[in-house]
Amino acid sequence: MNNAGYQAKKLTQLALPVLVAQVTQTMMGFIDTVMAGRVSAVDMAAVAVGTSLWLPAILFIQGILLVFTPVFSEHHGANKMSAIPPLMFQAAYIAIIGAIAVMLFLASSSFILNFMVLEPQLYLLTTGYVHYLLWGAPAFLLYQVLRGCSEGISHTMPPMIIGFVGLAVNIPANYIFIYGKFGMPALGGAGCGIATALVFWAMFISMFIYMFIDKTFKQLQPFKRIFKPKLIKMWRMTKLGLPVALALFFEVSLFAVIALFIAPLGSEVVASHQIAMNFSSIVFMLPLSIGIAVSIRVGYYLGKEQPETSALVAKVGLIIALLLALVTAVITVLFRHEIALLYNDNQDVINLAGSLMLLAGLYQISDSIQVVTSGALRGYKDTKSAFYISLFSYWFIGMSLGYTLAYTDWLTAPMGAHGFWIGLIAGLTTAAILFAGRLIYIQNNLSRYELIE
């Protein structure tokens, strides 16, 4: 039974646990922002600027690891479960190497911050936040490996459960280190870095234990033996994942660089931008979860050598994501000021954040299209297109237009933060059109894909 209704049901069953896992992970950022904001707008801004440094770096490595999930799924569809544990170990070795690189980058982040025009207190808080958080990088990336393996065999429930473990650690850890409880110093926004690192380790350890003892993984036996690093296989998977990593980096770094460009405009503007961006990232979890489910199901049916069903899965996933985007866009526009008030009670911050969220509501449809179609392309193992489309859309279109509108009078009077958000809309819309076109081309010219052993 492979009709549209059945595929919609299966996608929903896969996507809901993924959604909860993604939301709980994003809610940690929401909690960090809110709890730091209760100290001051400067502390909130420190979390925003610090996130702009560590998030693109660590998501770049995660982008390489993302390609393993549909590959795991293909083996699942082809009933070749024994090929999954060796691949999982190669992914873990890539994650460890990537974690070392991320830690070295974050350890030297003060050199980058020195080139920015930041208020002295904002500089100190941001540096502390990043230096504390870097110790969680290995746990974050190894967790992504285990999560990808679990989701690749269509077992999306464990990451959802582990997400609640992360939340359970995040709130008390923030309380202790931000406000200085139980004998700890009050670190303000910088304390979020310690809390986040502890959360990453708690999630990795919990996921490892879950996979070790849960009966669902007995057939897979992921830890029955240790597989040595195989450089050729690691390089092959890295080459396959590198375009995805670069595409993800281009997208995330666009948001990060915008935050850095906005920083000189003052803490209130940064805080307003962070509110709009943080809420948008929560809403983004809806189409992202659909995109992840689509990549899993596309890979699964390719493993079964059913390309027509893979195409149907992508179509159904796109329809679901668009319907959800219409709902979330209306909610964002109608309740923008009430949402902003959840983050901060500074009226100037609330007003500016509300106006930015009007623009955030506009790009949700384009964002949904681009994330679902790019997810489907990962399922087809078409990764190179992601690099070119993302570079062109996010930087040549989004950033250039955003900076022009924000800081120059070439097209209109300088618009500040609003200019960058208009650039985001243009960049995401361009990406949506190009990804959709590429997906149609791949589906019409599909040849049998080789399973990666």
N, C-alpha and C positions, 0 to 999 in steps of 0.2 A: 504493500500500500504506500505509494509515493506521491499522492496527490497533494495539492497546495494546502488543504486543511490539515493533513497529517504532518506535513513539514512545518507548518506554523505551530502546531502543538509541540513537536519535538524541539524546535528552536526556542520556544517559550520555556519548556522544561529545562533546557540547558542554560538559557540566558538568565533566568530568575536567580539561581544561586550565584552566578557570575556577577549579576547586578548587585546583589547584597554584599558580596565580597568587595566589589569595587567601591560601593557606597561607604562601607565601613572604613575602607582605606582612605577614601577622600574625607570622610567625616573626621578623621584624625587631624587632617589639615584644617578643617573647619574649627575643631576644638582648640587646636594650637592658636589659630587666629583670634578666636573669641577670648580665650583665657589670657593671651598676651595683651589683647586690646583692652581688657579690664584693668590692666596696669597703666597703660598710656598708649597714645597713637604711635609714639616712637617705638615702643616695644612691638606693636603690631607690624610696623614698617620693617623692623629688623627681621622678623620672620619672613616677610614678603621678599626682601632683598636677598636674604640668605637662601631661601627656596629657589630664587632665580639663579643661584650659583650651583647648588648641589643637584637639583632636579634634572636639568638637561644632561649633566655628566652621567648620572646613574641610569637615566632612562636610555641613554645611548647604548650602554651595555645590555640593558633589558631588551632593546630592540633587536640585538643579535640573537638573544635567547628566544624571542617570540616565534622565530621560524621553526623551532623544535616542536611546538604544539601541534600544528597541522601535520607535521611529519609523523609524530607519535600517532595522530589520528588515522593517517593513511595505513600504518601498520596494524592498527586496531581493526580497520575496515577489511584489510587483507588477511586478518587472522594470523598475523605474525608477531605475536606478543613477545617472543623471546628476543626480538631485535630492539625492543624498547629500553631495557636496562643499560646495555652498552652505550646507547646514544645519550641516555640520561647522565651517565658518568662523564661523557665528553662535554656535555653542556655544563656540568658542574666545574670542570677544569677551566672552561672558558670563563665562567662566572668568577672563579677565584682570581684569575689573571686580571679580569676587568675590575674587580674590587680593589686590587692593589693600585691600579692606575687611578681609580676614582679617589682613593684615599690620599695619594700623593698630590693630586690636583687640589683637593679641598684643603690639604695641609698648607698649601702655598696660596690660598685664596686671598690672604691679606695683601699680596702684591697687586691683585686685581682691584681690590677695594681702595687701595691707595690712589688709583687713577680716577676714582669717582669723587665727585664733589658731594660729600655726605656730611651731615651734622656730626660733631665728635661723638655724641652719645649713641647715635645710630650706627656709626662705624664700630664702636666697641661692642655693642650688643650683637651686631651681625657677625663679627669675627668670632665671638664666643659661641654663638649658635652653630656656625659651620664647623668649628673645631671640635665641638662636642659630638655633633651628629656623624662625623666621618667614620667613627668606630662602628656604626651600624651598617656600613656599606656591604661587608661580606655576607652578613645575615640576610639582608634584603635581596641580594642577587641569588644566593643559594635557595632562598624561599621561592623565588620566581622559577627556578629549575624544577623544584618539587611540584609546585602548582601547575606548571605547564605539562608535566607528566600526568598528573591527576586529571586535568581538564582534557588532555589529548585522548584519554580512554573514556571520555564522556562521563567522568566522575567529578562533577563540579561542586558537589556538596561540601567536601572537606575545606576548600579555600573559604567558603562562606562561614563555616564554623570557626576557622582560624581567624577570620576577620573580627569576630566578636571577642576573641582572646586579645587581639591587638587593642581594641577599644577598652577592654577591661584593664589593660596595663596603662594605656595612654592617659586616661583621665586622672588617676591618682598620682602618676609620675609627674604630670604637668603641675598638679596641685603642690606637690612636694618641692619641685625644683624651681618653679616660677615664683611662688610666694614664700619659699623658705620655711617649710614645715619639718617637724621631727628632727630638728637640729641642723638641717641643711641650710646653706646660705640662700637668700632670695636673689635669684639670678635674672628675674624678669624674662623677657623674650628669649634670652640665651638659654634658659633652662629647658625650653622646648627641644633643643638639640639633644640633651641628655635623655629626655623622655622618648623622643623618636627613636634613638639608637636602642634603647631598652625594648621598645615595641618590636623593632625588626628582629631582635634576637629571640624574643618570646614567640613570635610568629614562626620563625624558622624551626626552632626546637619543637614547638607544638606540631607542626606539619610533619616533621621527621618521625616523631613518636606515632602520630596518627597512621602514617603509611607503613610503619613497622609492625603495628599490631592489628590494623583493620583487616577484616576478612576479604574485603573487596580486592585488596592488593595481593592476596595469596597466590593467585594465578600468575601475576606479574613478577612477584618476588624481586622487587627492585634492589634490595640490599643483601641478596643471598651471597653474592661475591663482589669483590672490588675489581673493576676493570681499569687497566692501565691507560694512561693518556696515549692516544693515537694521533700524532700530529697531522697526518694527512687528512683524517676524518675531521679533526678540529678545524683545520684550515678550510676544508670544503664547506662545513656548516657556517663558519665565520664569513666566507665569501657570499654564501646564500643570504645570511642575515645582515651583512653590512649595509646593503641598500636600505633595508627596513630601518636599521639603526640610524642611518643618516637622515632618512625621511622623518623619523620620530624626533631626531635631534633638531632638524630644521623647524619642525612644528613647535616643539616645546621651547627651543631657544628663541623663537620669534616672540613668544609670550614673555620669556625671561628677559630678553634684551629690551623689550618695551617697558618692563618694570624698572630696568636700570636707567633707561632714558627718562622715565617719569620721576625718578628719585630726586633730581635737583629741583623739581617743582614744589617740594615740601612734603612733610610727613602726612598732612591731611589729604593731599592729592594721592599719595602712595596708598594710604589707608583706604580711600574710596575705590581706587583701582583694584586693590586686593579684595575688597568685599565683592565687587562685581565679578572678578575673575574666580574667586573661590566658589561662589554660588554657581557660576557657569560650569565650573569643573564638576560640581555635584550633579547638575542636570546632564552633563555630557556622559555620565556613567550609563544612562539609559541606552543611547545608540551604541556606545562602546561595548556594552554587554552583548547586544545583538550582533555587532561586528565580530566579536570573539566567537560566539556560537556559530555564526555563519562560516568562519574560517575552519572550525572543527568539523562541521557537517560537510562542507565542500571537500575537505581532505578525506573524510571518511568514505564518501561516495566515489572519490577518485580511486581510493584503495580497492573498492568493490568494482571498479571499471564501469561506473554508471555516470558518465559526464552529463547526460540530460537531467538527471536528478540533482547534480551539483548546481547546474544553471537555475533550476527551479528553487533550490534553497536560497540562492543569492537574491532572486527576485522577491520571494516571500519575505526574506529578512529586510529588504529595502522598504517594502510596503509597511511593515510593522514599525520600522524606525521613523518613517515619515509621519505616520499617524500619531506616534508619541510626541514627535517634535512639534506638531501643531498644538497639542495640549500644553506642553511645557512652555512654549513661547507665549501663549495667552496668560498663563499663570505668572510668568516672569514680569510681563508688562503690567498686569493689573495690581500685583502685590509688591512692586519693587521697593517702595518706601518701608513697608512693614518688614520685608526681608532684611533690608539694610539695618533696621533698628535692632535686629537680633545680634548684630556684630558690634555696634558702637552706638553710644548715645549722643555723640557730638553732632549737632544739627547740620553744620556745614558739610561734614563727612557724609551724612545721610542724604542730603540733597544732591551732592555730586554723584554719589554712588547710585542713586535712583535714576539720574539721567544717563549714566553709563549702562545701566541695566536695560534701558529701553533699546539700546543698540545690541546688547547681548541677546535680547529676545529675537532680534532680526536674523542673527546668523545661525540659529539653532537648526533650521531646515538644511542649510548648506552643510553644516557640520555633521548632521546625521547621514547625509548622502555620502560624504567623503570617507567617513569612518567605516561604514558598512561595505562600501565598494572596495576600499583598500583591504579590509578584512577578507573579503572574498578572494581578492588577488593573492593574498598570502596563502590561502587554501590551495590555489592553483600553482603555488610556488613561483609566481611571477613577481619578483621582488625588485628588479632593476628599475621598472617604471616608477616605483614609489620614490626613488631617489630624484629622478628628473622632474617629476610632477611637483613634489614637495619643494624642491629648491626654487623652481620657477614661481609656483603659486605663493608660497609663504614669504619669500625674500624679495624676488624681483617685483612681485605685485603688492603683497601685503605690507612688507616693511617699507619699501620705497614710497608707496602712496601714504602710509601712515605717518612717516617722518615728515614728508612734504606738507601734509595737512596740519601736523602738530606744531612744527617749529618754523615753517617758512610762510611767506605771503605769495608764493608763486600761483596758487590756485584760489586762495581765499585768505582772510585774516587768520593768523595762527590759532589753532583750535585746542592746543594742549592735549590732554588725555583723550578727548573725544576724537581727535584726528587719528590717533593710533587705533581706536576701536573701529572706525570706518575702514581703515586699512585692513583690519582683521576680517571684516565682512567680505571685502573684495578678494582677499587671499583665499579664504575658505570656499567662497563661491567658485573661484577659478579651479581649485583643487577638486571640488565636487564634480564639475563638468568633465575635467580631464580623466579622473579616476573612472567615472561611469563609462566614458568612451573607450578607455583601455579595457575595461571588463567585457564590454560587448565584443571588442575585437578578439580577445583571448577566447571567449566562448565560441565564437564563430570559426576560430582557427585552431581548435584544440587538438593536440596529438597526445598519444598515450604517454603518461609521465612515469618515469622510473622511480621505484621506491628506493629511498636512501637507507642502506643497511647500516 
